Amino acid sequence: MSAREPVLAVDVGGTTIKGAVVGADGAFLHTHSRATPAAQGADAVIAALLELIAELRSAHAGPVAAVGVVVPGHVDGPGGRAIFSANLGFRDVPLREIVARATGLPASLEHDVRAAGVAEDALGVTAGVQDYVLAVIGTGIAAVLKTGGRPVVGAISLPGELGHIPVWPGGELCSCGQRGCLERYSSAAAISRRYAQRGGEAGLSAEQVLARRAADHRALRVWDEAVEALALAFTTCAYLLDPELIVIAGGLSAAGNELLTPVQEQLAKLVLWRPPPAVKVSPLGGRAGLLGAALLARQLV
């Protein structure tokens, strides 16, 4: 095993499993993805994960040093267990051991958003920032919180559940059992779903819905509500944590200034008696989870 050998990185999302062979310099040498068979249960998701890893190793046709896997939900990184991932059907799965045994490689397991935070600190806009909120917006929404230069860990290791802040109490029913959660309005999945529920074309991505705003009042309304909900959640973060910086990452960050500018404008209207925190879009975009997985795998070498 050499520190110069590439590592494998896999980001298991609720919609897509993404993988890459990542060189020692952080370059993506090979990438693969496949739909997450979440509806078929945890065993099917694990099988798809292992198949993707096998495809990456075959594509690279050379030695790899380790594998890093990141998943959503409640994850015990040090223990290597996926405690609870509602979107994937995981219930106390010893995923690190499963991957290590199947591949014969040293393996790491971490929460996808915590891994994104590792990547952002190393390669993104939070490097050197002592107080920040990193909001990762994809199929779901979660955050990394850092205050005084230290990550917020929480009493039961479940900080940063930004997607389940109620922004509109009494609003839409969330899969968590609450009503009005941010995730029901501002996640990429929510934008697609809410557009279709209002009579728009079903199956469009959030990016496609965004592109229809100028000509379709339904797309405009869904997008405006997503922005408003996000700004409300960020206002809560601003008053509660006093961050220097809020960073938008994940797949929805690909919207760039079309998301950033209205969020900044809304936040300025909501945070009135103190300066609002700066808001930036991560330069890592949807690659943050994979890069974090690779960095964590690299630590095993």
C-alpha contacts under 8 A as a table, 3 or more apart, distances in Angstrom:
res1	aa1	res2	aa2	distance
1	M	5	E	7.32
1	M	64	V	7.89
1	M	65	A	5.65
1	M	301	V	7.23
2	S	5	E	5.33
2	S	65	A	6.61
2	S	301	V	7.07
3	A	24	A	7.46
3	A	65	A	7.35
3	A	298	R	7.60
3	A	301	V	5.72
4	R	23	G	7.63
4	R	24	A	5.53
5	E	23	G	6.87
5	E	24	A	6.60
5	E	63	P	6.70
5	E	64	V	5.55
5	E	65	A	5.64
6	P	21	V	6.35
6	P	22	V	5.34
6	P	23	G	4.31
6	P	24	A	5.75
6	P	63	P	7.45
6	P	64	V	5.06
6	P	65	A	6.12
6	P	66	A	7.92
7	V	21	V	5.81
7	V	22	V	5.40
7	V	23	G	6.60
7	V	24	A	7.77
7	V	64	V	5.24
7	V	65	A	5.32
7	V	66	A	5.10
7	V	67	V	5.74
7	V	68	G	7.69
7	V	294	A	6.28
7	V	297	A	6.59
7	V	298	R	6.70
8	L	19	G	7.30
8	L	20	A	5.89
8	L	21	V	4.71
8	L	22	V	6.17
8	L	53	I	7.49
8	L	56	L	7.63
8	L	64	V	7.00
8	L	65	A	7.91
8	L	66	A	6.27
8	L	67	V	4.49
8	L	68	G	6.19
8	L	294	A	6.50
8	L	297	A	7.57
9	A	19	G	5.53
9	A	20	A	5.32
9	A	21	V	6.41
9	A	22	V	7.03
9	A	67	V	5.76
9	A	68	G	4.83
9	A	69	V	5.99
9	A	290	L	5.61
9	A	291	L	7.38
9	A	293	A	5.25
9	A	294	A	4.98
9	A	297	A	7.48
10	V	17	I	7.07
10	V	18	K	5.68
10	V	19	G	4.22
10	V	20	A	6.56
10	V	49	L	7.84
10	V	53	I	7.68
10	V	67	V	7.79
10	V	68	G	6.28
10	V	69	V	4.83
10	V	70	V	6.38
10	V	290	L	6.04
10	V	293	A	6.73
11	D	17	I	5.79
11	D	18	K	5.17
11	D	19	G	6.24
11	D	69	V	6.01
11	D	70	V	5.00
11	D	71	V	6.27
11	D	112	D	6.91
11	D	289	G	6.10
11	D	290	L	5.62
11	D	293	A	7.35
12	V	16	T	6.61
12	V	17	I	4.45
12	V	18	K	6.44
12	V	36	T	7.56
12	V	49	L	7.47
12	V	69	V	7.43
12	V	70	V	6.16
12	V	71	V	5.08
12	V	72	P	7.47
13	G	16	T	5.14
13	G	17	I	5.53
13	G	18	K	7.74
13	G	36	T	7.01
13	G	71	V	6.49
13	G	72	P	6.82
13	G	139	T	7.52
14	G	17	I	7.89
14	G	36	T	6.31
14	G	38	A	6.88
14	G	72	P	7.95
14	G	87	N	5.41
14	G	88	L	6.27
14	G	139	T	6.39
15	T	35	A	6.00
15	T	36	T	5.23
15	T	38	A	7.80
15	T	139	T	6.83
16	T	33	S	6.77
16	T	34	R	5.76
16	T	35	A	4.50
16	T	36	T	4.84
17	I	33	S	5.48
17	I	34	R	5.43
17	I	35	A	6.10
17	I	36	T	5.66
17	I	49	L	7.09
18	K	31	T	7.56
18	K	32	H	6.09
18	K	33	S	4.37
18	K	34	R	6.79
18	K	290	L	7.62
19	G	31	T	5.64
19	G	32	H	5.26
19	G	33	S	5.99
19	G	52	L	7.02
19	G	53	I	7.32
19	G	56	L	7.38
19	G	290	L	7.05
20	A	28	F	6.17
20	A	29	L	7.11
20	A	30	H	5.47
20	A	31	T	4.27
20	A	32	H	6.34
20	A	56	L	6.84
20	A	290	L	7.26
21	V	28	F	5.85
21	V	29	L	5.37
21	V	30	H	5.15
21	V	31	T	6.50
21	V	56	L	6.58
21	V	57	R	7.92
21	V	60	H	7.31
22	V	25	D	7.86
22	V	26	G	5.70
22	V	27	A	5.55
22	V	28	F	4.66
22	V	29	L	5.75
22	V	30	H	7.48
22	V	294	A	6.57
23	G	26	G	5.19
23	G	27	A	5.22
23	G	28	F	6.44
23	G	29	L	6.54
24	A	27	A	7.39
26	G	291	L	7.44
28	F	31	T	6.88
29	L	60	H	7.77
30	H	56	L	6.94
30	H	59	A	7.00
30	H	60	H	6.87
31	T	56	L	7.14
32	H	52	L	7.08
32	H	55	E	7.69
32	H	56	L	6.85
33	S	52	L	7.30
34	R	52	L	7.71
36	T	45	V	6.32
36	T	48	A	7.38
37	P	40	Q	5.59
37	P	41	G	7.21
37	P	44	A	6.19
37	P	45	V	5.61
37	P	48	A	7.52
38	A	41	G	5.40
38	A	42	A	6.91
38	A	44	A	7.29
38	A	45	V	6.08
38	A	87	N	6.64
38	A	88	L	5.07
38	A	89	G	6.91
39	A	88	L	7.97
40	Q	43	D	7.76
40	Q	44	A	5.82
40	Q	45	V	7.61
41	G	44	A	5.60
41	G	45	V	6.53
41	G	88	L	6.75
41	G	89	G	5.49
42	A	45	V	5.07
42	A	46	I	6.20
42	A	88	L	5.94
42	A	89	G	4.83
42	A	90	F	5.48
43	D	46	I	5.15
43	D	47	A	6.15
44	A	47	A	5.04
44	A	48	A	6.15
45	V	48	A	5.11
45	V	49	L	6.14
45	V	88	L	6.91
46	I	49	L	4.99
46	I	50	L	6.26
47	A	50	L	5.22
47	A	51	E	6.13
48	A	51	E	5.02
48	A	52	L	6.12
49	L	52	L	5.21
49	L	53	I	6.36
50	L	53	I	5.06
50	L	54	A	6.25
50	L	99	V	7.09
50	L	102	A	7.47
51	E	54	A	5.03
51	E	55	E	6.23
52	L	55	E	5.00
52	L	56	L	6.27
53	I	56	L	5.14
53	I	57	R	6.30
54	A	57	R	5.17
54	A	58	S	6.16
55	E	58	S	5.08
55	E	59	A	6.09
56	L	59	A	5.05
56	L	60	H	6.20
57	R	60	H	5.22
57	R	61	A	6.10
57	R	62	G	7.41
57	R	64	V	7.72
58	S	61	A	5.20
65	A	105	L	6.99
65	A	106	P	7.51
65	A	298	R	7.89
65	A	301	V	6.52
66	A	105	L	5.29
66	A	106	P	4.95
66	A	107	A	5.87
66	A	297	A	5.66
66	A	298	R	7.01
66	A	300	L	6.95
66	A	301	V	6.95
67	V	105	L	6.64
67	V	106	P	6.41
67	V	107	A	4.87
67	V	108	S	6.54
67	V	293	A	7.98
67	V	294	A	7.38
67	V	297	A	5.43
68	G	107	A	5.66
68	G	108	S	4.79
68	G	109	L	6.11
68	G	293	A	4.72
68	G	294	A	5.75
68	G	296	L	6.27
68	G	297	A	4.60
69	V	96	R	7.83
69	V	107	A	7.54
69	V	108	S	6.14
69	V	109	L	4.98
69	V	110	E	6.59
69	V	293	A	5.79
70	V	109	L	5.66
70	V	110	E	4.87
70	V	111	H	5.34
70	V	112	D	4.62
70	V	115	A	7.02
70	V	289	G	7.07
70	V	290	L	7.81
70	V	293	A	6.11
71	V	75	V	7.56
71	V	82	A	7.61
71	V	85	S	7.82
71	V	109	L	7.79
71	V	110	E	6.64
71	V	111	H	5.25
71	V	112	D	4.95
72	P	75	V	7.36
72	P	85	S	6.02
72	P	111	H	5.57
72	P	112	D	5.40
72	P	113	V	7.38
73	G	82	A	7.60
73	G	83	I	7.66
73	G	84	F	5.66
73	G	85	S	4.30
73	G	86	A	6.91
73	G	111	H	6.97
74	H	82	A	6.45
74	H	83	I	5.34
74	H	84	F	4.97
74	H	85	S	6.26
74	H	111	H	7.32
74	H	158	L	6.91
75	V	80	G	7.80
75	V	81	R	6.10
75	V	82	A	4.69
75	V	83	I	5.42
75	V	84	F	6.98
75	V	110	E	6.36
75	V	111	H	5.47
76	D	79	G	5.31
76	D	80	G	5.80
76	D	81	R	5.15
76	D	82	A	6.27
76	D	83	I	6.61
76	D	110	E	7.16
76	D	111	H	7.91
77	G	80	G	4.96
77	G	81	R	6.57
77	G	108	S	7.57
77	G	109	L	5.36
77	G	110	E	4.68
77	G	111	H	7.02
78	P	109	L	7.85
80	G	94	P	6.00
80	G	95	L	6.25
80	G	96	R	4.83
80	G	97	E	7.03
80	G	108	S	7.03
80	G	109	L	5.50
80	G	110	E	7.62
81	R	92	D	6.09
81	R	93	V	5.41
81	R	94	P	4.43
81	R	95	L	5.56
81	R	96	R	6.60
81	R	109	L	7.45
82	A	85	S	6.95
82	A	90	F	6.37
82	A	91	R	6.79
82	A	92	D	5.39
82	A	93	V	5.04
82	A	94	P	6.47
82	A	95	L	6.31
83	I	90	F	6.83
83	I	91	R	5.38
83	I	92	D	3.98
83	I	93	V	6.31
84	F	89	G	7.57
84	F	90	F	5.33
84	F	91	R	4.83
84	F	92	D	6.20
85	S	88	L	5.42
85	S	89	G	5.86
85	S	90	F	4.95
85	S	91	R	6.87
86	A	89	G	5.28
86	A	90	F	6.69
90	F	93	V	6.07
94	P	97	E	5.66
94	P	98	I	6.36
95	L	98	I	4.97
95	L	99	V	6.14
95	L	109	L	7.33
96	R	99	V	5.28
96	R	100	A	6.07
96	R	107	A	5.93
96	R	108	S	6.01
96	R	109	L	5.62
97	E	100	A	5.07
97	E	101	R	5.95
97	E	107	A	7.67
98	I	101	R	5.31
98	I	102	A	6.14
99	V	102	A	5.17
99	V	103	T	6.03
99	V	107	A	6.72
100	A	103	T	5.34
100	A	104	G	5.40
100	A	105	L	5.28
100	A	106	P	5.84
100	A	107	A	5.36
101	R	104	G	5.40
101	R	105	L	7.53
106	P	297	A	7.91
106	P	300	L	6.78
107	A	297	A	6.63
107	A	300	L	7.65
108	S	293	A	7.92
108	S	296	L	6.70
108	S	297	A	5.87
108	S	300	L	7.77
109	L	293	A	7.96
110	E	114	R	7.02
110	E	115	A	6.38
110	E	293	A	7.58
111	H	114	R	5.33
111	H	115	A	6.15
112	D	115	A	5.13
112	D	116	A	6.23
112	D	289	G	5.57
112	D	293	A	7.96
113	V	116	A	4.82
113	V	117	G	6.26
113	V	136	V	6.56
113	V	142	A	6.57
113	V	143	A	6.40
113	V	144	V	6.53
113	V	289	G	6.67
114	R	117	G	4.98
114	R	118	V	6.48
114	R	143	A	7.89
114	R	144	V	6.08
115	A	118	V	5.03
115	A	119	A	6.46
115	A	288	A	7.55
115	A	289	G	5.64
115	A	290	L	7.99
115	A	291	L	7.83
115	A	292	G	4.38
115	A	293	A	5.98
115	A	296	L	7.67
116	A	119	A	5.09
116	A	120	E	6.08
116	A	136	V	7.94
116	A	288	A	4.67
116	A	289	G	4.48
116	A	290	L	7.64
116	A	291	L	7.21
116	A	292	G	5.15
116	A	293	A	7.97
117	G	120	E	4.95
117	G	121	D	6.10
117	G	134	L	7.01
117	G	144	V	6.13
117	G	288	A	7.77
117	G	292	G	7.25
118	V	121	D	5.35
118	V	122	A	6.31
118	V	292	G	5.47
118	V	295	L	7.65
119	A	122	A	5.11
119	A	123	L	5.72
119	A	124	G	6.87
119	A	288	A	5.88
119	A	289	G	7.42
119	A	291	L	5.74
119	A	292	G	4.54
119	A	295	L	7.18
120	E	123	L	5.27
120	E	124	G	4.20
120	E	125	V	6.40
120	E	126	T	5.89
120	E	127	A	6.92
120	E	282	S	7.65
120	E	284	L	7.38
120	E	288	A	6.91
121	D	124	G	5.89
121	D	125	V	7.12
121	D	126	T	5.10
121	D	127	A	4.38
121	D	128	G	7.38
122	A	127	A	6.08
123	L	127	A	7.10
123	L	284	L	7.88
124	G	127	A	6.30
124	G	282	S	6.46
124	G	283	P	6.22
124	G	284	L	6.54
125	V	247	V	7.91
125	V	282	S	6.48
125	V	283	P	7.39
126	T	129	V	5.15
126	T	132	Y	7.43
126	T	247	V	7.97
129	V	132	Y	6.83
129	V	149	G	7.17
129	V	244	E	7.66
129	V	245	L	7.86
130	Q	146	K	6.69
130	Q	147	T	6.03
130	Q	148	G	5.23
130	Q	149	G	4.03
130	Q	150	R	7.38
130	Q	244	E	7.77
131	D	145	L	7.70
131	D	146	K	5.18
131	D	147	T	4.39
131	D	148	G	5.80
131	D	149	G	6.23
131	D	242	D	7.60
131	D	243	P	4.83
131	D	244	E	5.45
131	D	245	L	6.86
132	Y	145	L	6.04
132	Y	146	K	5.34
132	Y	147	T	6.71
132	Y	243	P	4.73
132	Y	244	E	5.70
132	Y	245	L	4.79
132	Y	246	I	5.67
132	Y	247	V	7.59
133	V	143	A	6.50
133	V	144	V	5.84
133	V	145	L	4.82
133	V	146	K	6.59
133	V	237	C	7.71
133	V	243	P	6.61
133	V	245	L	6.47
133	V	246	I	4.74
133	V	247	V	6.21
134	L	143	A	5.23
134	L	144	V	5.02
134	L	145	L	6.52
134	L	246	I	5.88
134	L	247	V	4.71
134	L	248	I	6.20
134	L	249	A	6.98
135	A	141	I	6.99
135	A	142	A	5.93
135	A	143	A	4.38
135	A	144	V	6.71
135	A	162	L	7.58
135	A	246	I	7.29
135	A	247	V	5.97
135	A	248	I	5.05
135	A	249	A	5.93
135	A	250	G	7.88
136	V	141	I	5.71
136	V	142	A	5.59
136	V	143	A	5.85
136	V	248	I	6.11
136	V	249	A	4.57
136	V	250	G	4.68
136	V	251	G	7.94
137	I	140	G	6.09
137	I	141	I	4.66
137	I	142	A	6.95
137	I	186	S	7.93
137	I	187	S	5.77
137	I	188	A	6.99
137	I	248	I	7.20
137	I	249	A	6.13
137	I	250	G	4.79
137	I	251	G	6.23
137	I	252	L	5.71
137	I	253	S	7.30
138	G	141	I	6.22
138	G	187	S	5.71
138	G	188	A	5.29
138	G	189	A	7.19
138	G	250	G	5.45
138	G	251	G	5.06
138	G	252	L	5.95
139	T	187	S	5.82
139	T	188	A	5.45
139	T	189	A	4.98
139	T	190	A	7.81
140	G	163	G	6.75
140	G	183	E	5.98
140	G	187	S	5.48
140	G	188	A	7.39
140	G	189	A	7.26
141	I	161	E	7.42
141	I	162	L	6.26
141	I	163	G	4.54
141	I	182	L	7.92
141	I	183	E	5.87
141	I	187	S	6.14
142	A	160	G	5.70
142	A	161	E	5.02
142	A	162	L	4.95
142	A	163	G	5.57
143	A	159	P	7.92
143	A	160	G	4.48
143	A	161	E	6.36
143	A	162	L	5.87
144	V	151	P	7.42
144	V	152	V	7.77
144	V	159	P	7.76
144	V	160	G	5.63
145	L	151	P	5.79
145	L	152	V	5.54
145	L	159	P	7.65
145	L	160	G	6.31
146	K	149	G	6.04
146	K	150	R	5.30
146	K	151	P	4.17
146	K	152	V	5.64
147	T	150	R	5.43
147	T	151	P	6.32
147	T	152	V	6.83
147	T	241	L	7.52
147	T	243	P	7.41
152	V	159	P	6.68
153	V	156	I	7.88
153	V	157	S	5.37
153	V	158	L	7.16
153	V	159	P	6.13
154	G	157	S	4.93
154	G	158	L	6.02
154	G	159	P	5.41
155	A	158	L	7.49
158	L	161	E	7.03
161	E	164	H	5.75
161	E	165	I	7.28
162	L	165	I	5.52
162	L	182	L	7.31
162	L	233	A	7.43
163	G	181	C	6.25
163	G	182	L	4.90
163	G	183	E	4.46
163	G	184	R	7.99
164	H	176	C	7.82
164	H	178	Q	7.88
164	H	181	C	4.76
164	H	182	L	5.85
164	H	183	E	6.37
165	I	181	C	5.38
165	I	182	L	5.84
165	I	233	A	6.81
166	P	169	P	5.71
166	P	178	Q	7.71
166	P	179	R	6.80
166	P	180	G	4.96
166	P	181	C	4.21
166	P	182	L	6.06
167	V	180	G	5.74
167	V	181	C	5.85
167	V	182	L	5.71
167	V	229	A	6.01
167	V	232	L	6.32
167	V	233	A	6.41
168	W	171	G	5.32
168	W	179	R	7.57
168	W	180	G	4.52
168	W	181	C	6.99
168	W	229	A	7.90
169	P	179	R	6.00
169	P	180	G	5.00
169	P	181	C	7.85
170	G	179	R	5.36
170	G	180	G	5.80
171	G	179	R	5.12
171	G	180	G	3.96
171	G	181	C	7.69
172	E	179	R	5.23
172	E	180	G	5.00
172	E	181	C	7.46
172	E	184	R	6.74
173	L	177	G	6.62
173	L	178	Q	6.04
173	L	179	R	4.37
173	L	180	G	6.45
173	L	181	C	7.85
173	L	184	R	7.85
174	C	177	G	5.49
174	C	178	Q	5.49
174	C	179	R	5.60
174	C	180	G	7.04
174	C	181	C	6.36
174	C	183	E	7.88
174	C	184	R	6.33
175	S	178	Q	7.49
178	Q	181	C	6.79
180	G	184	R	6.84
181	C	184	R	5.55
181	C	185	Y	7.39
182	L	185	Y	5.52
182	L	186	S	5.98
182	L	187	S	7.68
182	L	229	A	6.14
182	L	230	L	6.83
182	L	233	A	7.15
183	E	186	S	5.51
183	E	187	S	5.18
183	E	190	A	6.92
184	R	187	S	6.74
184	R	190	A	5.40
185	Y	190	A	5.38
185	Y	191	I	6.51
185	Y	194	R	7.81
185	Y	225	E	6.92
185	Y	226	A	5.13
185	Y	229	A	6.66
186	S	190	A	6.13
186	S	191	I	6.38
186	S	225	E	7.74
186	S	226	A	4.27
186	S	227	V	6.84
186	S	229	A	6.54
186	S	230	L	6.26
187	S	190	A	5.07
187	S	191	I	6.35
187	S	226	A	7.79
187	S	252	L	7.63
188	A	191	I	5.27
188	A	192	S	6.48
188	A	205	S	7.33
188	A	206	A	5.23
188	A	251	G	7.56
188	A	252	L	6.15
189	A	192	S	5.32
189	A	193	R	6.14
189	A	205	S	7.74
189	A	206	A	7.09
190	A	193	R	5.01
190	A	194	R	5.83
191	I	194	R	5.34
191	I	195	Y	6.13
191	I	205	S	7.99
191	I	206	A	5.57
191	I	209	V	7.47
191	I	222	V	6.42
191	I	223	W	6.98
191	I	226	A	7.17
192	S	195	Y	5.39
192	S	196	A	6.44
192	S	202	A	7.47
192	S	203	G	6.89
192	S	204	L	5.88
192	S	205	S	5.66
192	S	206	A	5.27
192	S	209	V	6.81
193	R	196	A	5.27
193	R	197	Q	6.18
193	R	202	A	7.49
193	R	203	G	7.94
194	R	197	Q	4.94
194	R	198	R	6.33
194	R	222	V	6.65
195	Y	198	R	5.32
195	Y	199	G	6.79
195	Y	200	G	5.31
195	Y	201	E	7.41
195	Y	202	A	7.62
195	Y	209	V	7.28
195	Y	218	R	6.47
195	Y	219	A	6.10
195	Y	222	V	6.24
196	A	199	G	5.25
196	A	200	G	4.44
196	A	201	E	5.50
196	A	202	A	4.79
196	A	203	G	7.60
197	Q	200	G	6.95
198	R	218	R	6.62
199	G	218	R	7.86
200	G	218	R	7.00
200	G	219	A	7.72
201	E	204	L	6.67
204	L	207	E	7.97
204	L	208	Q	5.83
204	L	209	V	6.47
205	S	208	Q	5.12
205	S	209	V	6.34
206	A	209	V	5.02
206	A	210	L	6.13
206	A	252	L	7.51
207	E	210	L	5.05
207	E	211	A	6.32
207	E	252	L	7.67
207	E	255	A	6.97
208	Q	211	A	5.06
208	Q	212	R	6.64
209	V	212	R	5.32
209	V	213	R	6.93
209	V	219	A	5.68
209	V	223	W	7.97
210	L	213	R	5.55
210	L	219	A	6.59
210	L	220	L	7.51
210	L	223	W	6.74
211	A	214	A	7.49
212	R	215	A	5.69
212	R	216	D	5.65
212	R	219	A	6.00
212	R	220	L	7.53
213	R	216	D	5.31
213	R	217	H	6.53
213	R	218	R	7.65
213	R	219	A	4.96
213	R	220	L	4.42
213	R	223	W	7.76
214	A	217	H	7.54
214	A	220	L	7.14
216	D	219	A	5.46
216	D	220	L	6.45
217	H	220	L	4.96
217	H	221	R	6.08
218	R	221	R	5.19
218	R	222	V	6.21
219	A	222	V	5.23
219	A	223	W	6.09
220	L	223	W	5.21
220	L	224	D	6.03
221	R	224	D	5.12
221	R	225	E	6.12
222	V	225	E	5.23
222	V	226	A	6.21
223	W	226	A	5.03
223	W	227	V	6.24
224	D	227	V	5.15
224	D	228	E	6.14
225	E	228	E	5.02
225	E	229	A	6.07
226	A	229	A	5.25
226	A	230	L	6.19
227	V	230	L	5.12
227	V	231	A	6.16
227	V	259	L	7.23
227	V	262	P	6.88
227	V	263	V	5.89
227	V	266	Q	7.97
228	E	231	A	5.12
228	E	232	L	6.22
228	E	263	V	7.33
228	E	266	Q	6.81
229	A	232	L	5.09
229	A	233	A	6.35
230	L	233	A	5.17
230	L	234	F	6.18
230	L	263	V	7.21
231	A	234	F	4.99
231	A	235	T	6.07
231	A	263	V	5.65
231	A	264	Q	7.81
231	A	266	Q	5.94
231	A	267	L	5.39
231	A	270	L	7.91
232	L	235	T	5.04
232	L	236	T	6.52
232	L	267	L	7.49
232	L	270	L	7.55
233	A	236	T	5.16
233	A	237	C	6.45
234	F	237	C	4.89
234	F	238	A	6.07
234	F	246	I	7.82
234	F	267	L	7.33
235	T	238	A	4.98
235	T	239	Y	6.34
235	T	267	L	6.48
235	T	270	L	6.66
235	T	271	V	6.37
236	T	239	Y	5.45
236	T	240	L	5.98
237	C	240	L	5.16
237	C	241	L	5.57
237	C	242	D	7.09
237	C	243	P	7.55
238	A	241	L	5.67
238	A	242	D	4.88
238	A	243	P	6.08
238	A	271	V	7.90
238	A	276	P	7.01
238	A	277	P	6.67
239	Y	242	D	5.74
242	D	277	P	7.63
243	P	246	I	6.96
243	P	277	P	6.28
244	E	277	P	5.38
244	E	278	A	6.49
245	L	277	P	5.42
245	L	278	A	4.87
245	L	279	V	5.84
245	L	280	K	7.49
246	I	277	P	6.68
246	I	278	A	6.16
246	I	279	V	4.73
246	I	280	K	6.42
247	V	279	V	5.73
247	V	280	K	4.93
247	V	281	V	5.54
247	V	282	S	6.07
248	I	253	S	5.96
248	I	279	V	7.51
248	I	280	K	6.28
248	I	281	V	4.77
248	I	282	S	5.85
249	A	252	L	7.12
249	A	253	S	5.17
249	A	281	V	6.20
249	A	282	S	5.10
249	A	284	L	7.25
249	A	285	G	5.37
249	A	286	G	6.91
249	A	288	A	7.60
250	G	253	S	5.62
250	G	254	A	7.83
250	G	285	G	5.22
250	G	286	G	4.44
250	G	287	R	7.51
250	G	288	A	7.05
251	G	254	A	5.92
251	G	285	G	6.12
251	G	286	G	4.58
252	L	255	A	5.92
252	L	285	G	7.98
252	L	286	G	7.94
253	S	256	G	5.65
253	S	259	L	7.40
253	S	281	V	6.17
253	S	282	S	7.11
253	S	285	G	5.78
253	S	286	G	7.54
254	A	285	G	6.26
254	A	286	G	7.71
255	A	258	E	5.58
255	A	259	L	5.64
255	A	260	L	8.00
256	G	259	L	5.69
256	G	260	L	6.04
256	G	281	V	6.60
257	N	260	L	4.57
257	N	261	T	5.32
258	E	261	T	6.08
258	E	262	P	7.02
259	L	262	P	5.95
259	L	263	V	6.27
260	L	263	V	5.27
260	L	264	Q	6.12
260	L	279	V	7.32
260	L	280	K	6.95
260	L	281	V	6.83
261	T	264	Q	5.18
261	T	265	E	6.23
262	P	265	E	4.93
262	P	266	Q	6.04
263	V	266	Q	5.15
263	V	267	L	6.02
264	Q	267	L	5.14
264	Q	268	A	6.19
264	Q	279	V	6.58
265	E	268	A	5.23
265	E	269	K	6.58
266	Q	269	K	5.17
266	Q	270	L	6.37
267	L	270	L	5.06
267	L	271	V	5.94
267	L	276	P	6.77
268	A	271	V	5.53
268	A	272	L	6.95
268	A	276	P	6.14
269	K	272	L	6.46
271	V	274	R	6.44
271	V	275	P	7.00
271	V	276	P	5.71
272	L	275	P	7.33
272	L	276	P	7.88
281	V	285	G	7.86
282	S	285	G	5.70
284	L	287	R	5.53
284	L	288	A	5.32
285	G	288	A	6.18
286	G	289	G	7.12
287	R	290	L	5.38
287	R	291	L	6.07
288	A	291	L	5.12
288	A	292	G	6.02
289	G	292	G	5.09
289	G	293	A	6.13
290	L	293	A	5.01
290	L	294	A	6.18
291	L	294	A	5.04
291	L	295	L	6.19
292	G	295	L	5.06
292	G	296	L	6.17
293	A	296	L	5.20
293	A	297	A	6.12
294	A	297	A	5.01
294	A	298	R	6.02
295	L	298	R	4.97
295	L	299	Q	6.50
296	L	299	Q	5.21
296	L	300	L	7.15
297	A	300	L	5.45
297	A	301	V	7.29
298	R	301	V	5.44
